[in-house]
Amino acid sequence: MIQNKSDTDKLASLFKQALQFLNSGQYDEAEKNFLSILQSMPKHADSLHYLGVIKSLQGDKKAAVETLQKAAIYSKSDPEVYFNLGCAYQSLKMWKEAKKSFEKAISIKPDYAMAHNNLSVVYVSLEDFDSQGKHIKQAYQLDPNKLEILVNYAVYLYGSSSNFKEAIELLKKAHDINPQIDKVNANLCHTYYKIGQHENGLTYLKNAQFSPGKLTPDSSSFLLFYNYEPSATPDEVFEAHKKWGETQQAEVNNNKKPFYPKNNSSNKIRICYISPNYSKHPIAYFIEPILENHDKSKFEIIAYSNLKNEDVTTKRLKSHVSLWRNVYGLGHEELVELCIKDDVDILIDLAGHTSEHSLKTFARRAAPIQITYLGYPNTTGLANMDYRITDDWSDPVGVTDKWHTEKLIRMDNGFLCYRPRDESPPIKAQPFRKNTYITFGCFNNPMKVNNEVIKLWKQILDRVPDSKLLLKDGIYSDKDVKSITTERLINHDIHPSRFELREAVKSGYDALDIYNQVDIALDPFPYNGTTTTCEALWMGVPVITLIGESHVSRVSYSVLSQLGLSELAGENKEEYINKAVELALNPERLNEVHTKLRNRFLNSTLTDGKRFTELLETKLQTIWQQYSHENKITETPNA
């Protein structure tokens, strides 16, 4: 209790000094002052408020929420308190609580632009896109020069309403305000790549910063974009990943492998797969046969799901594992603690540098053995990522090892195991028989379709009389993107009568059925298809691919090799063109490949989940035995 004016003056001086410390980034000193004030005045709302802000800045998310909740009790009319409480809830992915806090801030101050902005972001996670649009538009009207609002409005425009043209203008405006912000550069890079303007996207890709103190959540996005860039060499791509990894590793400062005692009595090797994509996502087609076929007498299979919303696929995947944990919203330190609590022996990443990844957990060394697999076509760049699962076709021995921080585990008969969609349409007669012309197709992400790819497609179309090109993706529903893409193709001297831009369809069955309108699929480069390659082949459509230097450019070659169709892969651009032309002009050979493809697919190692998983388990047992020997673990799990 304050007894006199002297005490009041002293506390006022402490508070003023605390604010100075806070504004100068001296958080520990500011915290001491605020705590001193609270000892005398436990209900001092402003001290509780700023102490909560400090906890947020220090990364103590739970303490931030608890402190700001107290501040809100004693300061019911301060919109800043509710705004910062909403931000704290956001950091914990507590979306409903964040929504209420931002709404409270807006009810106190209706023209609070940043509260509208953050509320719009929350609505994305709540999948209420109408409300997202309402609040981000309101934020923009209130403050059209605020960088964060410009970026989020742009994301809304190209994400929810597919308005790429206006989105780019907003992002350029944000870039003019501050050209060093990763979120601005990453979104400009992504937007330009998405509409096929790689040369413009490259400008912003070069702004990526991976040095100490410069890493942001968007830094990882730049690494993903490097895989799409046709001018980037494998050396350049690796150096970017390595630099990110070194900086990330230095920040956690934990390169040593601690001893992990075995607490489970089953004496089985405990394998944990962590992914944000245990849902109706392409990853499910490749991971489900593995989860289903693991030998449960030798292995305890755990799944950590960093997934916000579950679906029917999630429920099915749950049935294949011994332990399922929803880790959505957990921090990286919490994930490490959970891995140790669950006695995880081998932790396997299924995301790489894609959205909602957990690589910072791996940087902290969450398990004795850490492996990356499946979800990303490149190295993670982390020294603490021990292995990467691949094969000889995608990563030839002695050739691509130098572009990885991980040791490569090469599967003997291909690194992919694919389960086709249960309900698949029948394969129909080849369309050229009805059309009297060949239809080439590409249903890949348009980010993969760069100008070098189009140049080769132009030459193929020139050499196959009357042939046409069918491109399909949801992005073509946007009239501006359709116009831009049409102009790109015309600029490569491809007449509009020779191509069609088709919108995506929602039904998975219908999406596969569209392959019945394609005679030959053309794989893009340097970033090959994976799921699209498998889908085309499953639907009886041969795929022509160009074999590149590194993994990202050799995946389709690997898939074709598993099917015994490596002759469809060209060693260079001339071969890529020739193979497509020769197959198109040889209807007998085209028909032979077409009619036998599904049976070939079903009888290949690509769909033999049991055999693939047995081979994988052998590899995992070997590296666990090696680890146990090197670390003198006497209670080695069953191997």
NORPE-V800141 format. One line per field, one symbol per residue. ss: DSSP state (a for helix, b for strand, c for the rest). phi: phi as a letter, one per 20 degrees, with the letter a starting at -180 (. if undefined). burial: b if it has 16 or more other C-alpha atoms within 10 Angstrom, else e. Layout:
ss = ???
phi = ???
burial = ???
//
This chain:
ss = ccccaaaaaaaaaaaaaaaaaaacccaaaaaaaaaaaaaaccccaaaaaaaaaaaaacccaaaaaaaaaaaaaaccccaaaaaaaaaaaaacccaaaaaaaaaaaaaaccccaaaaaaaaaaaaacccaaaaaaaaaaaaaaccccaaaaaaaaaaaaaccccaaaaaaaaaaaaaaccccaaaaaaaaaaaaacccaaaaaaaacccccccccccccaaaaaaaacccccccaaaaaaaaaaaaaaaaaaaccccccccccccccccbbbbbbbccccccaaaaaaaaaaaacccccbbbbbbbccccccaaaaaaaccccbbbbcccccaaaaaaaaaaccccbbbbcccccccccaaaaacccccbbbbccccccccccccccbbbbbcccccccccaaacccbbbbbcccccccccccccccccccaaaaacccbbbbcccaaaccaaaaaaaaaaaaaccccbbbbbcaaaacaaaaaaaaaaaaaccccaaabbbbcccccaaaaaaaaaaccbbbccccccccaaaaaaaacccbbbbbccccaaacaaaaaaaacccaaabbccaaaaaaaaaaaaccaaaaaaaaaaaaaaaaccaaacaaaaaaaaaaaaaaaaaaaaaaccccccccc
phi = .eebfffffffffffffffffffeneffffggfffffffecgdfffffgfffffgffenefffffffffffffebfdefffffffffffgfeleffffgffffffffecgefgfffgffffffffeldfffgfgffffffffbfdegffgfffffffeeedldfffgffffffffffbfdegffffffgfffffenefffffgeffefcdegndfcgegffgfffgfeefefegfffffffffgfffffffelbeeefedfedeefmdfdddddbecebfbggffdegffgfegffedceddcddedfdecffgfffgfecfcdcedfnffffffffffffelfecddedcledgmfcfffffemebgcccdbmebebfenefeefccebbfffcggmddgfdceefeedffcoedccdfggedffeefgfffeembedebbdfggfeeeffffgffgffffedgmfccddcaffffefffffffgfgfffemefgfdbcddffdfffffffffffdcecedefbfeffcffffffffendfdecdfeedggdcffffffffemcffedefbfffgffffffffecgffffffgfeffffffeeffdeffffffffffffffffffffffdleeefggb
burial = eeeeeeeeeebeebbebbbebbeeeebeebbebbbbbbeeeebbbbbbbbbbbbbbeeebbbbbbebbbbbbeebeebbbbbbbbbbbbbbbbbbebbbbbbbbbbebeebbbbbbbbbbbbbbbbeebebbbebbbbbbebbbebbbbbbbbbbbbbeeebbbbebbebbbbbbeeeeebbbbbbbbbbbbbbbbbbbebbebbebbbbeeeebeebbbbbbbbbbbbbeeebeebbebbbbbbbbbbeeeeeeeeeebebeeeebbbbbbbbbbbbbeeebbbbbbbbbbbbeeebbbbbbbbbbeeeeeebeebbebbeebeebbbebbeebbebbbebbbbbbbbbbbbbeebbbbbbbbbbbbbbbbbbbbbbbbbbbbbbbbbbbbbbbbeeebeebbbbebbbbebbbbbbbbeeebbebeebbbeeeebbbbbbbbbbbbbbbebbebbbbbbebbeebbbbbbbbbbbbebbbebbbebbeeeebeeebbebbebeeeeeebbbbbbbbbbbbbbbbbbbbbbbbbbbbbbbbbbbbbbbbbbbbbbbbbbbbbebbebbbeebebbbbbbbebbeeeeebbebbbebbebbbebbbbbbbbbbeebbeebbebbbeebeeeeeeebbee
//
